[in-house]
Amino acid sequence: MYKHGLRASVALRSISTCKLKCHHYQYVHKAEIEFSRNLTTTTIGPEFIESVAGSSVQLQIVKALHSGERKKASHLLLDFGHRSHSLSADDFVNIFKYCAESPDPLFVMEIWRLMESKDISINNTCSSLMTRALCKGVCINKDFSIMDFLAESRHFYPVLPLYNSILRSYTEIQNLVQARKCLDLMEKQMIGKSEVTYTALLKLAVVQKNLPAVHIIWQEYIKLYSMSIVPLRKFVWSFTRLGDLKSAYRTLQQMVSLVMRGNISIAKTVYGKLYSTRLDIPVPSNGRLGSTILDIRKSKQHDSCILSPMYLPNIVSASKEQQIICMDDKKAKSGEINGLNGKKHSLPMKVLRWSFNDIIHGCANEKNYMLAWKLILQMQSLGLQPSSHTYNGLIRAIVSQRRFGDAMRMLKKMQQENLKLVDSTLATLSVAFSRELQLDLAESLLNQISECLYPHPYNALLASCDALNQPERAVRVFAKMRKIKLLPDMRTYELLFSLFGIVNAPYEDSNMLSQVDAAKRINAIERDMANNGFQHSYLSLKNLMKSLGEEGMIRELIQYLHVAENLFLFSNPSLGTDMFNIVLHYLVEAQEGHMAIEIFKKMKLCGCHPDSTTYNIMIDCCSIIRSYRSASLLISMMIREGFCPVACTYTALVKILLEDENFNEAVDVLERIKLDGIKLDVLLFNTFLRQACYRGRIDVIEFIVEFMHQEKVQPDPATCGYVFSAYVNSSFHNTAIEALQVLSLRMMSEDGNILKERKDLVDEFILNEDLASESHIFKLFEDSEDEVATGLLNLRWCAIIGFPLCESADRSLWAKRLELRFQKRLASGSRKGVHDF
């Protein structure tokens, strides 16, 4: 609604504005300058009351207002108006000043009513002070509307500056309703618009995130005014904020064109504010600026600088002269460098730098780092030295494309130029490296931040510590937060529960001591959270419950499930599925099958709909109570709910059959899985091997090993352990060694021929008699090459006991025998079991 209203207000409704006479605009412009001067030069400090000059009545009224005696002030004002007959606007200036500083819009209204009743004309000073009080009072009295009051006014002049000030105030506090009323009243009274009006409209459009309105304002503006650098900068800001980098870039090139032509109408106030020195008189543009097409034919030279990524590091390290040469255009150097560096005006250069910075930061938000590079090169060709703020935006744009090497080179370039590293730049880089799991670099950048106001970069590093299971580093990071007195937010506490709620897992099983330690940690985090005014969020409770489950604290886990029900689940049952799944998983893991069934029933009664994970957990629970019938019913329910069984579903089903030593039916399920096209995994095969090893079923062991080989499922260390133990328990020691070698080779590579391809492994790790070789093997575990390290240790151990080394799994007689028997079974079409294997 508001978007259409704003668009309608800035559309070309009233052509009569363009037909106003030139002297009227001159008068309005002069009045607006005086109006603005009164607003900015009026400064009232705490000592104002003591220094009020004028009549004693004004002083009494001001003192009454300052002490909060409003009734007394009103009586004094009325008495002052009745007793004095020759009053002027100057007799109320001091009261207006106090009301403007307070602000006190209601008392300003009383003064205004008195002046109207006495037919006292208001001057520009009182008008500006009155407007200041009304506009500042908008923030305090949001229901207070001055629109109707202005509509009834007869003595306010000039009207346009007053309305601009009110419109600007409503825009700053983002009161779109009142701003719309102000625009409607301006249009109704046909007072026209000035450049200040268009500036307020641009801010209003940005607040509404209304990009089409900005384009409409642009089209209307260029029909009334020729371009100058200050308004163009405001359009660049608006386009950038709304993500229209193309329009912002074109407008920026027009700014460059104006400065190069010497069309500079800009100055600075005593307060350091930049303003346009030209008269606010509509002079329609007769050029092609409205089409936002660059009016510099040399612009093609900039396009040649959008180099491929392979050239970017060279650009970063290149000097200004080298970057100009890379444009391959000598006119660029003589044209732009002389065009801007030759100017004596520093203010246009400052405005240009601001606009360049705006677009470069917009490139970071839009992840357009190529345009950011292009702008940096143009700045250097124009003689605009990039500031630390510029580099901040550029680094953010580079990081958005994950070009971390270029970002670090830019950081070094800033250090070489003695530019202060902006904290936001360091925080952005630290967050990026945290997400890339480069924790050393992320922590180093984080420690360089002089002042961090928000915990977001620390949270990113804590999250990476959680992902890589590095609680020691997380302790250091959190201690740094404490040292700099940075208050945690809810995300911090969510990560703390995940990081420190678990004591032993996954290193070793929990025990009584670890459970006591975990309880102390959780209580400490909860106390700190309460002291900072936070209560549990959905994610913090999930992480807390996972920690309790990992430590085997079942009673506490159920208690926090009740807490979650009261906080979230009763009001929004859809959130409960994950919570209940966590509880069910750890109940099954703790062999609490009957309790898991009760929680499952409660879950359905609460309105939480089970998902695929829920059914898989409960099917696994049936292995605890050893009920194949219940598992089959759950699979039927699962299919009816639209969830397809997966490998873990059948793994739980197979586990139940194997507990009853029903190997034949379990093998049938395995072959059914293959027919259904479900990808088989090593966990499913290990379920067979573990139970077959325990029962001494060598036939099942050999069948499953060959089945794995045919399905190209690589063994893991657990597979090697089950097969080796099964043969040893049956006193087949030579076969156990041979099987261990074959499975180790297949674990290291899918084809089992890794020793043929890498002869160095045999001499360096397996047959090397140096004890240090085992230390080198252990280092492979640090690089997450667990399977290769375990395989090498197995083969080395086989060589140490004097067993001949098998360089290829295909050469093993044991492997050939298993393959031959499997092929015979397939050829005979046997599906009766594994006894004939």
Solvent accessible surface area in square Angstrom, and as a share of the most:
residue,aa,sasa,rsa
1,M,187,0.83
2,Y,85,0.32
3,K,102,0.43
4,H,129,0.58
5,G,13,0.13
6,L,3,0.01
7,R,87,0.32
8,A,31,0.24
9,S,9,0.06
10,V,0,0.00
11,A,35,0.27
12,L,82,0.41
13,R,116,0.43
14,S,48,0.31
15,I,96,0.49
16,S,43,0.28
17,T,21,0.12
18,C,67,0.40
19,K,154,0.65
20,L,66,0.33
21,K,139,0.59
22,C,70,0.42
23,H,121,0.54
24,H,58,0.26
25,Y,14,0.05
26,Q,67,0.30
27,Y,114,0.43
28,V,11,0.06
29,H,21,0.09
30,K,132,0.56
31,A,7,0.05
32,E,17,0.08
33,I,75,0.38
34,E,69,0.31
35,F,5,0.02
36,S,49,0.32
37,R,129,0.47
38,N,24,0.12
39,L,31,0.15
40,T,69,0.40
41,T,69,0.40
42,T,21,0.12
43,T,117,0.68
44,I,14,0.07
45,G,28,0.27
46,P,133,0.84
47,E,112,0.50
48,F,23,0.09
49,I,18,0.09
50,E,144,0.65
51,S,77,0.50
52,V,20,0.12
53,A,74,0.57
54,G,65,0.62
55,S,46,0.30
56,S,74,0.48
57,V,22,0.13
58,Q,7,0.03
59,L,51,0.25
60,Q,86,0.38
61,I,0,0.00
62,V,0,0.00
63,K,93,0.40
64,A,4,0.03
65,L,16,0.08
66,H,116,0.52
67,S,74,0.48
68,G,55,0.53
69,E,84,0.38
70,R,91,0.33
71,K,167,0.71
72,K,108,0.46
73,A,0,0.00
74,S,25,0.16
75,H,123,0.55
76,L,38,0.19
77,L,3,0.02
78,L,90,0.45
79,D,60,0.31
80,F,15,0.06
81,G,0,0.00
82,H,118,0.53
83,R,154,0.56
84,S,31,0.20
85,H,172,0.77
86,S,110,0.71
87,L,29,0.14
88,S,53,0.34
89,A,7,0.05
90,D,93,0.48
91,D,43,0.22
92,F,0,0.00
93,V,25,0.14
94,N,19,0.10
95,I,0,0.00
96,F,0,0.00
97,K,60,0.25
98,Y,29,0.11
99,C,0,0.00
100,A,0,0.00
101,E,64,0.29
102,S,54,0.35
103,P,24,0.15
104,D,15,0.08
105,P,4,0.02
106,L,89,0.44
107,F,0,0.00
108,V,0,0.00
109,M,20,0.09
110,E,55,0.25
111,I,0,0.00
112,W,5,0.02
113,R,137,0.50
114,L,12,0.06
115,M,0,0.00
116,E,45,0.20
117,S,86,0.56
118,K,76,0.32
119,D,103,0.53
120,I,11,0.06
121,S,79,0.51
122,I,18,0.09
123,N,53,0.27
124,N,38,0.20
125,T,50,0.29
126,C,0,0.00
127,S,1,0.01
128,S,0,0.00
129,L,1,0.00
130,M,0,0.00
131,T,0,0.00
132,R,43,0.16
133,A,0,0.00
134,L,0,0.00
135,C,8,0.05
136,K,74,0.31
137,G,0,0.00
138,V,1,0.01
139,C,69,0.42
140,I,111,0.56
141,N,48,0.24
142,K,135,0.57
143,D,144,0.75
144,F,32,0.13
145,S,41,0.26
146,I,0,0.00
147,M,5,0.02
148,D,94,0.49
149,F,24,0.10
150,L,9,0.04
151,A,50,0.38
152,E,133,0.59
153,S,25,0.16
154,R,170,0.62
155,H,43,0.19
156,F,14,0.06
157,Y,103,0.39
158,P,4,0.03
159,V,36,0.21
160,L,10,0.05
161,P,2,0.01
162,L,1,0.01
163,Y,4,0.02
164,N,1,0.01
165,S,7,0.04
166,I,0,0.00
167,L,0,0.00
168,R,73,0.27
169,S,19,0.12
170,Y,0,0.00
171,T,4,0.02
172,E,119,0.53
173,I,53,0.27
174,Q,114,0.51
175,N,28,0.14
176,L,40,0.20
177,V,77,0.44
178,Q,15,0.07
179,A,0,0.00
180,R,51,0.18
181,K,77,0.33
182,C,0,0.00
183,L,8,0.04
184,D,58,0.30
185,L,19,0.09
186,M,9,0.04
187,E,59,0.26
188,K,164,0.69
189,Q,71,0.32
190,M,124,0.55
191,I,29,0.15
192,G,12,0.12
193,K,39,0.17
194,S,3,0.02
195,E,26,0.12
196,V,47,0.27
197,T,0,0.00
198,Y,4,0.01
199,T,23,0.14
200,A,2,0.01
201,L,0,0.00
202,L,5,0.03
203,K,70,0.30
204,L,6,0.03
205,A,0,0.00
206,V,20,0.12
207,V,47,0.27
208,Q,19,0.08
209,K,158,0.67
210,N,4,0.02
211,L,50,0.25
212,P,63,0.40
213,A,0,0.00
214,V,0,0.00
215,H,65,0.29
216,I,43,0.22
217,I,0,0.00
218,W,2,0.01
219,Q,83,0.37
220,E,13,0.06
221,Y,3,0.01
222,I,17,0.09
223,K,109,0.46
224,L,7,0.03
225,Y,2,0.01
226,S,42,0.27
227,M,4,0.02
228,S,3,0.02
229,I,1,0.01
230,V,17,0.10
231,P,12,0.08
232,L,0,0.00
233,R,54,0.20
234,K,70,0.30
235,F,2,0.01
236,V,0,0.00
237,W,63,0.22
238,S,0,0.00
239,F,1,0.00
240,T,14,0.08
241,R,152,0.55
242,L,32,0.16
243,G,28,0.27
244,D,23,0.12
245,L,14,0.07
246,K,127,0.54
247,S,13,0.08
248,A,0,0.00
249,Y,32,0.12
250,R,87,0.32
251,T,0,0.00
252,L,0,0.00
253,Q,1,0.01
254,Q,0,0.00
255,M,0,0.00
256,V,0,0.00
257,S,4,0.02
258,L,2,0.01
259,V,1,0.01
260,M,42,0.19
261,R,132,0.48
262,G,39,0.38
263,N,69,0.36
264,I,37,0.19
265,S,20,0.13
266,I,20,0.10
267,A,27,0.21
268,K,96,0.41
269,T,48,0.28
270,V,141,0.81
271,Y,126,0.48
272,G,43,0.42
273,K,139,0.59
274,L,34,0.17
275,Y,98,0.37
276,S,24,0.15
277,T,68,0.40
278,R,53,0.19
279,L,85,0.42
280,D,11,0.06
281,I,29,0.15
282,P,27,0.17
283,V,86,0.50
284,P,84,0.53
285,S,31,0.20
286,N,157,0.81
287,G,51,0.49
288,R,169,0.62
289,L,22,0.11
290,G,19,0.18
291,S,56,0.36
292,T,19,0.11
293,I,90,0.46
294,L,34,0.17
295,D,78,0.40
296,I,21,0.10
297,R,229,0.83
298,K,69,0.29
299,S,24,0.16
300,K,159,0.68
301,Q,8,0.04
302,H,4,0.02
303,D,76,0.39
304,S,55,0.36
305,C,2,0.01
306,I,74,0.38
307,L,42,0.21
308,S,49,0.32
309,P,59,0.37
310,M,143,0.64
311,Y,101,0.38
312,L,1,0.01
313,P,38,0.24
314,N,94,0.48
315,I,10,0.05
316,V,6,0.03
317,S,93,0.60
318,A,18,0.14
319,S,53,0.34
320,K,79,0.33
321,E,96,0.43
322,Q,104,0.46
323,Q,5,0.02
324,I,13,0.07
325,I,125,0.63
326,C,52,0.31
327,M,5,0.02
328,D,131,0.68
329,D,46,0.24
330,K,182,0.77
331,K,138,0.59
332,A,0,0.00
333,K,100,0.42
334,S,62,0.40
335,G,18,0.17
336,E,1,0.00
337,I,36,0.18
338,N,98,0.50
339,G,15,0.15
340,L,1,0.00
341,N,80,0.41
342,G,57,0.54
343,K,60,0.25
344,K,198,0.84
345,H,101,0.45
346,S,81,0.52
347,L,34,0.17
348,P,1,0.01
349,M,28,0.12
350,K,69,0.29
351,V,2,0.01
352,L,0,0.00
353,R,64,0.23
354,W,95,0.33
355,S,0,0.00
356,F,0,0.00
357,N,9,0.05
358,D,31,0.16
359,I,0,0.00
360,I,0,0.00
361,H,35,0.16
362,G,2,0.02
363,C,0,0.00
364,A,9,0.07
365,N,104,0.53
366,E,88,0.39
367,K,123,0.52
368,N,56,0.29
369,Y,19,0.07
370,M,48,0.21
371,L,26,0.13
372,A,0,0.00
373,W,5,0.02
374,K,14,0.06
375,L,0,0.00
376,I,5,0.03
377,L,1,0.01
378,Q,1,0.01
379,M,0,0.00
380,Q,9,0.04
381,S,1,0.01
382,L,0,0.00
383,G,23,0.23
384,L,0,0.00
385,Q,71,0.31
386,P,1,0.01
387,S,34,0.22
388,S,27,0.17
389,H,92,0.41
390,T,0,0.00
391,Y,1,0.00
392,N,9,0.04
393,G,0,0.00
394,L,0,0.00
395,I,0,0.00
396,R,79,0.29
397,A,0,0.00
398,I,0,0.00
399,V,18,0.10
400,S,31,0.20
401,Q,72,0.32
402,R,156,0.57
403,R,64,0.24
404,F,30,0.13
405,G,41,0.40
406,D,3,0.02
407,A,0,0.00
408,M,41,0.18
409,R,95,0.35
410,M,2,0.01
411,L,6,0.03
412,K,117,0.50
413,K,32,0.13
414,M,0,0.00
415,Q,92,0.41
416,Q,144,0.64
417,E,62,0.28
418,N,139,0.71
419,L,45,0.22
420,K,163,0.69
421,L,34,0.17
422,V,44,0.25
423,D,40,0.21
424,S,51,0.33
425,T,0,0.00
426,L,3,0.01
427,A,21,0.16
428,T,29,0.17
429,L,0,0.00
430,S,0,0.00
431,V,11,0.06
432,A,9,0.07
433,F,3,0.01
434,S,0,0.00
435,R,166,0.61
436,E,49,0.22
437,L,81,0.40
438,Q,82,0.36
439,L,8,0.04
440,D,102,0.53
441,L,58,0.29
442,A,0,0.00
443,E,19,0.09
444,S,51,0.33
445,L,3,0.02
446,L,3,0.01
447,N,82,0.42
448,Q,87,0.39
449,I,19,0.09
450,S,93,0.60
451,E,112,0.50
452,C,20,0.12
453,L,121,0.60
454,Y,154,0.59
455,P,16,0.10
456,H,98,0.44
457,P,6,0.04
458,Y,4,0.02
459,N,7,0.04
460,A,14,0.11
461,L,0,0.00
462,L,0,0.00
463,A,31,0.24
464,S,6,0.04
465,C,0,0.00
466,D,48,0.25
467,A,75,0.58
468,L,70,0.35
469,N,66,0.34
470,Q,56,0.25
471,P,32,0.20
472,E,124,0.56
473,R,34,0.12
474,A,0,0.00
475,V,84,0.48
476,R,126,0.46
477,V,5,0.03
478,F,35,0.15
479,A,55,0.43
480,K,49,0.21
481,M,1,0.00
482,R,120,0.44
483,K,163,0.69
484,I,70,0.36
485,K,176,0.74
486,L,17,0.08
487,L,124,0.62
488,P,8,0.05
489,D,47,0.25
490,M,37,0.16
491,R,95,0.34
492,T,0,0.00
493,Y,1,0.00
494,E,16,0.07
495,L,6,0.03
496,L,5,0.03
497,F,0,0.00
498,S,27,0.18
499,L,13,0.07
500,F,27,0.11
501,G,0,0.00
502,I,43,0.22
503,V,38,0.22
504,N,22,0.11
505,A,18,0.14
506,P,105,0.66
507,Y,146,0.55
508,E,104,0.46
509,D,128,0.66
510,S,38,0.25
511,N,69,0.35
512,M,152,0.68
513,L,146,0.72
514,S,5,0.03
515,Q,55,0.24
516,V,76,0.43
517,D,54,0.28
518,A,0,0.00
519,A,34,0.26
520,K,133,0.56
521,R,83,0.30
522,I,6,0.03
523,N,73,0.37
524,A,44,0.34
525,I,18,0.09
526,E,38,0.17
527,R,147,0.53
528,D,27,0.14
529,M,7,0.03
530,A,68,0.53
531,N,126,0.65
532,N,49,0.25
533,G,68,0.66
534,F,65,0.27
535,Q,133,0.59
536,H,23,0.10
537,S,27,0.18
538,Y,51,0.19
539,L,67,0.33
540,S,0,0.00
541,L,0,0.00
542,K,32,0.14
543,N,18,0.09
544,L,0,0.00
545,M,0,0.00
546,K,86,0.36
547,S,1,0.00
548,L,3,0.01
549,G,5,0.04
550,E,67,0.30
551,E,0,0.00
552,G,35,0.33
553,M,12,0.05
554,I,28,0.14
555,R,163,0.59
556,E,41,0.18
557,L,0,0.00
558,I,31,0.16
559,Q,85,0.38
560,Y,37,0.14
561,L,0,0.00
562,H,79,0.35
563,V,55,0.32
564,A,0,0.00
565,E,7,0.03
566,N,109,0.56
567,L,71,0.35
568,F,39,0.16
569,L,4,0.02
570,F,127,0.53
571,S,96,0.62
572,N,62,0.32
573,P,46,0.29
574,S,84,0.54
575,L,59,0.30
576,G,0,0.00
577,T,20,0.11
578,D,60,0.31
579,M,0,0.00
580,F,0,0.00
581,N,12,0.06
582,I,17,0.08
583,V,0,0.00
584,L,0,0.00
585,H,81,0.36
586,Y,17,0.07
587,L,0,0.00
588,V,12,0.07
589,E,107,0.48
590,A,43,0.33
591,Q,122,0.54
592,E,69,0.31
593,G,3,0.03
594,H,137,0.61
595,M,75,0.33
596,A,0,0.00
597,I,44,0.22
598,E,104,0.47
599,I,14,0.07
600,F,18,0.08
601,K,110,0.46
602,K,62,0.26
603,M,0,0.00
604,K,94,0.40
605,L,157,0.78
606,C,37,0.22
607,G,36,0.35
608,C,2,0.01
609,H,147,0.66
610,P,19,0.12
611,D,41,0.21
612,S,33,0.21
613,T,68,0.39
614,T,0,0.00
615,Y,3,0.01
616,N,20,0.10
617,I,20,0.10
618,M,7,0.03
619,I,0,0.00
620,D,40,0.20
621,C,1,0.01
622,C,6,0.03
623,S,13,0.08
624,I,44,0.22
625,I,55,0.28
626,R,127,0.46
627,S,27,0.18
628,Y,68,0.26
629,R,180,0.66
630,S,36,0.24
631,A,0,0.00
632,S,43,0.28
633,L,91,0.45
634,L,19,0.10
635,I,21,0.11
636,S,47,0.31
637,M,50,0.22
638,M,0,0.00
639,I,98,0.50
640,R,178,0.65
641,E,109,0.49
642,G,61,0.58
643,F,59,0.25
644,C,102,0.61
645,P,21,0.13
646,V,65,0.37
647,A,14,0.11
648,C,63,0.37
649,T,0,0.00
650,Y,19,0.07
651,T,11,0.06
652,A,4,0.03
653,L,6,0.03
654,V,0,0.00
655,K,54,0.23
656,I,0,0.00
657,L,7,0.04
658,L,2,0.01
659,E,56,0.25
660,D,76,0.40
661,E,91,0.41
662,N,54,0.28
663,F,5,0.02
664,N,49,0.25
665,E,61,0.28
666,A,0,0.00
667,V,1,0.00
668,D,58,0.30
669,V,0,0.00
670,L,0,0.00
671,E,26,0.12
672,R,108,0.39
673,I,0,0.00
674,K,101,0.43
675,L,154,0.76
676,D,82,0.43
677,G,67,0.64
678,I,39,0.20
679,K,174,0.74
680,L,13,0.06
681,D,55,0.28
682,V,39,0.23
683,L,104,0.52
684,L,0,0.00
685,F,0,0.00
686,N,9,0.05
687,T,5,0.03
688,F,0,0.00
689,L,0,0.00
690,R,95,0.35
691,Q,21,0.09
692,A,0,0.00
693,C,18,0.11
694,Y,164,0.62
695,R,93,0.34
696,G,41,0.40
697,R,54,0.20
698,I,33,0.17
699,D,32,0.17
700,V,0,0.00
701,I,0,0.00
702,E,8,0.03
703,F,0,0.00
704,I,0,0.00
705,V,2,0.01
706,E,1,0.00
707,F,7,0.03
708,M,4,0.02
709,H,55,0.25
710,Q,66,0.29
711,E,52,0.23
712,K,148,0.63
713,V,24,0.14
714,Q,74,0.33
715,P,8,0.05
716,D,32,0.17
717,P,55,0.35
718,A,44,0.34
719,T,0,0.00
720,C,3,0.02
721,G,35,0.34
722,Y,54,0.20
723,V,0,0.00
724,F,50,0.21
725,S,44,0.28
726,A,1,0.01
727,Y,3,0.01
728,V,50,0.29
729,N,108,0.56
730,S,40,0.26
731,S,77,0.49
732,F,105,0.44
733,H,110,0.49
734,N,113,0.58
735,T,36,0.21
736,A,0,0.00
737,I,15,0.08
738,E,38,0.17
739,A,0,0.00
740,L,13,0.06
741,Q,1,0.00
742,V,0,0.00
743,L,1,0.01
744,S,0,0.00
745,L,0,0.00
746,R,15,0.06
747,M,6,0.03
748,M,16,0.07
749,S,23,0.15
750,E,97,0.43
751,D,70,0.36
752,G,0,0.00
753,N,32,0.16
754,I,17,0.09
755,L,0,0.00
756,K,87,0.37
757,E,125,0.56
758,R,113,0.41
759,K,115,0.49
760,D,67,0.35
761,L,4,0.02
762,V,13,0.07
763,D,99,0.51
764,E,79,0.36
765,F,20,0.08
766,I,3,0.02
767,L,95,0.47
768,N,52,0.27
769,E,162,0.73
770,D,80,0.41
771,L,146,0.73
772,A,45,0.35
773,S,2,0.01
774,E,54,0.24
775,S,56,0.36
776,H,85,0.38
777,I,0,0.00
778,F,105,0.44
779,K,114,0.48
780,L,33,0.16
781,F,79,0.33
782,E,144,0.65
783,D,95,0.49
784,S,93,0.60
785,E,74,0.33
786,D,62,0.32
787,E,74,0.33
788,V,34,0.19
789,A,0,0.00
790,T,27,0.16
791,G,0,0.00
792,L,0,0.00
793,L,47,0.24
794,N,28,0.14
795,L,0,0.00
796,R,13,0.05
797,W,111,0.39
798,C,0,0.00
799,A,25,0.20
800,I,112,0.57
801,I,89,0.45
802,G,61,0.59
803,F,50,0.21
804,P,101,0.64
805,L,45,0.22
806,C,23,0.14
807,E,56,0.25
808,S,2,0.01
809,A,1,0.01
810,D,76,0.39
811,R,146,0.53
812,S,5,0.03
813,L,138,0.69
814,W,6,0.02
815,A,6,0.05
816,K,105,0.45
817,R,92,0.34
818,L,1,0.00
819,E,76,0.34
820,L,105,0.52
821,R,77,0.28
822,F,13,0.05
823,Q,80,0.36
824,K,128,0.54
825,R,10,0.04
826,L,80,0.40
827,A,93,0.72
828,S,84,0.54
829,G,47,0.45
830,S,19,0.12
831,R,125,0.45
832,K,184,0.78
833,G,4,0.04
834,V,0,0.00
835,H,130,0.58
836,D,90,0.47
837,F,7,0.03
